[in-house]
Amino acid sequence: MKDALVIGGGIAGIQASLDLADMGIQVHLVERLPTIGGRMAQLDKTFPTNDCSTCILSPKMNDCARHSNITLHTYADVTALEGLAGGFRAAVLKHPRYVDESRCTGCGECVLKCPTRVADDFNMGLQERKAIYLYFPQAIPQVMTIDPDHCIYLQRGKCRVCVKTCQAEAIDFEQTEQRIELDVGAVVVATGYDFFDPRGLTQFGYEQCANVITALEYERLLSASGPTEGNLLRPSDGRPAKRIGFIQCVGSRDVRHQLFCSAVCCMHSSKQAVLAAEHDPEAESYIFYTDFRASGKGFREYVARAERDYSVHYVRSRVARIAQGENDNPIIHYEDVETSRPARMTVDLAVLATSLIPRPETAELARVLGIEVDSYGFVKTNPLAPVDTTRPGIFAAGCCRGPFDIPDSVVQGSAAAARAARFVE
Ligand SMILES: Cc1cc2nc3c(=O)[nH]c(=O)nc-3n(C[C@H](O)[C@H](O)[C@H](O)COP(=O)(O)OP(=O)(O)OC[C@H]3O[C@@H](n4cnc5c(N)ncnc54)[C@H](O)[C@@H]3O)c2cc1C
């Protein structure tokens, strides 16, 4: 049997890897970040069951790490692919962590002593991390990474506090990029999505109003491992957010930006509003929506429960702008579509459901792999073979194909694994 290559270690890539590995196929899972897990690791709970996201993701991440048929290549990129279906040769570039993975115990002593603080990407910049860091507490592998752009020693040749602190002698500033060649029969692309940047839409006040945040920032506020330890506090003054406005379709279904529907926002905003009430029974939420798209199994019932039991109000509307009011309260100006009248509402916190867009690097990866992207920039697949890309032997799963929820991404991971398996026997 030949090996298989999976690119992207989010839930879609994890599922594809586990399925291939369970068929007895050797899998190389290449992930760009220092850990697998993808966006799901950043979520607090998941609709429609309100399961704790990390609690259902972590066992799968651990299964990946422990599976004898899976080799993880984290902090790495695929830089070339040659050959044909059934006989590809891939080049992988592993970036230096400056930490020896085989020695690091993940104890975190180096993190405590590191003097440099930088914005923490995992927490969407809402708190800081150190220049040596673990991407998130449940990261796999549980090893530290040194951020070369902010490490004082790598930038200025002085410091080495981490070297002095590390009892395991794991710090290795001599590490360099490592090129690995892999012979694989098939490839699964599962590189996920990015977000529309709301700074381009100044009418929504994202940078102007301290209490206007994005939906993923809100997920981090809800999360017990996040910057507010799960307390729903306003960024401007740390006061509890009691009245919250959720703005749908920010950048989606808009001829000036993304024409497509982002598929998950109606449901993730409903979930976020329900969770606000679970955190604080006095919290009231208003969802400003275009038209409601909740087509999955159990979704309508979830929305009905949100309205009935959790003080969630759905306002069919078009939001024109969000202005900063007194006490940093966002004022939402909107057209009420039911009455065709302009209206406004003052809230404690406004949450923007920004559209899910293709990663900007997808075009470059597609060029490397010799596959096509669609007119939006997502990986192009065949409508009658939905996980097949335009090149035989290369398959795609999850949000690199377009916006999907977690169950759909998992189904596609399994589908891509099943299709890929035919090329490795
Ligand atoms: C605010 C918000 C809340 C949500 N809540 C829910 C919910 O409650 N329930 C639900 O079902 N869905 C929810 N979703 C949707 C969910 O996030 C996605 O369905 C899921 O993350 C898709 O998984 P994926 O593996 O396709 O992509 P991702 O999670 O994006 O993972 C892709 C992985 O690929 C890696 N990668 C990218 N480029 C490369 C490269 N070139 N080489 C190697 N690796 C690469 C990335 O670093 C990442 O680890 C929510 C989305 C948002 C925005």
PDBQT file of the ligand as one rigid body, heavy atoms in Angstrom, charges set to zero:
ROOT
HETATM    1  C1  LIG A 501     -17.963  32.072  14.878  1.00  0.00    +0.000 C 
HETATM    2  C2  LIG A 501     -18.169  30.687  14.341  1.00  0.00    +0.000 A 
HETATM    3  C3  LIG A 501     -18.857  29.766  15.105  1.00  0.00    +0.000 A 
HETATM    4  C4  LIG A 501     -19.097  28.466  14.590  1.00  0.00    +0.000 A 
HETATM    5  N1  LIG A 501     -19.826  27.611  15.347  1.00  0.00    +0.000 NA
HETATM    6  C5  LIG A 501     -20.123  26.385  14.828  1.00  0.00    +0.000 A 
HETATM    7  C6  LIG A 501     -20.949  25.481  15.569  1.00  0.00    +0.000 A 
HETATM    8  O1  LIG A 501     -21.379  25.774  16.700  1.00  0.00    +0.000 OA
HETATM    9  N2  LIG A 501     -21.269  24.268  14.996  1.00  0.00    +0.000 N 
HETATM   10  C7  LIG A 501     -20.819  23.921  13.735  1.00  0.00    +0.000 A 
HETATM   11  O2  LIG A 501     -21.173  22.841  13.254  1.00  0.00    +0.000 OA
HETATM   12  N3  LIG A 501     -20.002  24.755  13.028  1.00  0.00    +0.000 NA
HETATM   13  C8  LIG A 501     -19.639  25.974  13.554  1.00  0.00    +0.000 A 
HETATM   14  N4  LIG A 501     -18.806  26.807  12.835  1.00  0.00    +0.000 N 
HETATM   15  C9  LIG A 501     -18.191  26.311  11.573  1.00  0.00    +0.000 C 
HETATM   16  C10 LIG A 501     -16.860  25.527  11.861  1.00  0.00    +0.000 C 
HETATM   17  O3  LIG A 501     -15.886  26.426  12.332  1.00  0.00    +0.000 OA
HETATM   18  C11 LIG A 501     -16.384  24.847  10.568  1.00  0.00    +0.000 C 
HETATM   19  O4  LIG A 501     -17.404  23.987  10.093  1.00  0.00    +0.000 OA
HETATM   20  C12 LIG A 501     -15.131  23.967  10.783  1.00  0.00    +0.000 C 
HETATM   21  O5  LIG A 501     -14.147  24.651  11.516  1.00  0.00    +0.000 OA
HETATM   22  C13 LIG A 501     -14.579  23.555   9.416  1.00  0.00    +0.000 C 
HETATM   23  O6  LIG A 501     -13.463  22.711   9.604  1.00  0.00    +0.000 OA
HETATM   24  P1  LIG A 501     -12.322  22.571   8.485  1.00  0.00    +0.000 P 
HETATM   25  O7  LIG A 501     -11.451  21.464   8.952  1.00  0.00    +0.000 OA
HETATM   26  O8  LIG A 501     -12.915  22.486   7.153  1.00  0.00    +0.000 OA
HETATM   27  O9  LIG A 501     -11.505  23.970   8.522  1.00  0.00    +0.000 OA
HETATM   28  P2  LIG A 501     -10.631  24.694   9.659  1.00  0.00    +0.000 P 
HETATM   29  O10 LIG A 501     -11.248  24.529  10.993  1.00  0.00    +0.000 OA
HETATM   30  O11 LIG A 501     -10.431  26.088   9.131  1.00  0.00    +0.000 OA
HETATM   31  O12 LIG A 501      -9.230  23.922   9.650  1.00  0.00    +0.000 OA
HETATM   32  C14 LIG A 501      -8.341  24.031   8.567  1.00  0.00    +0.000 C 
HETATM   33  C15 LIG A 501      -6.941  23.701   9.044  1.00  0.00    +0.000 C 
HETATM   34  O13 LIG A 501      -6.042  23.729   7.929  1.00  0.00    +0.000 OA
HETATM   35  C16 LIG A 501      -4.857  24.436   8.272  1.00  0.00    +0.000 C 
HETATM   36  N5  LIG A 501      -4.257  24.989   7.055  1.00  0.00    +0.000 N 
HETATM   37  C17 LIG A 501      -4.670  26.059   6.337  1.00  0.00    +0.000 A 
HETATM   38  N6  LIG A 501      -3.881  26.227   5.258  1.00  0.00    +0.000 NA
HETATM   39  C18 LIG A 501      -2.957  25.236   5.295  1.00  0.00    +0.000 A 
HETATM   40  C19 LIG A 501      -1.893  24.872   4.448  1.00  0.00    +0.000 A 
HETATM   41  N7  LIG A 501      -1.613  25.538   3.304  1.00  0.00    +0.000 N 
HETATM   42  N8  LIG A 501      -1.141  23.805   4.787  1.00  0.00    +0.000 NA
HETATM   43  C20 LIG A 501      -1.389  23.105   5.923  1.00  0.00    +0.000 A 
HETATM   44  N9  LIG A 501      -2.400  23.408   6.761  1.00  0.00    +0.000 NA
HETATM   45  C21 LIG A 501      -3.190  24.453   6.445  1.00  0.00    +0.000 A 
HETATM   46  C22 LIG A 501      -5.356  25.490   9.243  1.00  0.00    +0.000 C 
HETATM   47  O14 LIG A 501      -4.288  26.006  10.037  1.00  0.00    +0.000 OA
HETATM   48  C23 LIG A 501      -6.401  24.714  10.047  1.00  0.00    +0.000 C 
HETATM   49  O15 LIG A 501      -5.817  24.031  11.135  1.00  0.00    +0.000 OA
HETATM   50  C24 LIG A 501     -18.581  28.096  13.314  1.00  0.00    +0.000 A 
HETATM   51  C25 LIG A 501     -17.864  29.042  12.566  1.00  0.00    +0.000 A 
HETATM   52  C26 LIG A 501     -17.662  30.314  13.064  1.00  0.00    +0.000 A 
HETATM   53  C27 LIG A 501     -16.941  31.313  12.237  1.00  0.00    +0.000 C 
ENDROOT
TORSDOF 0
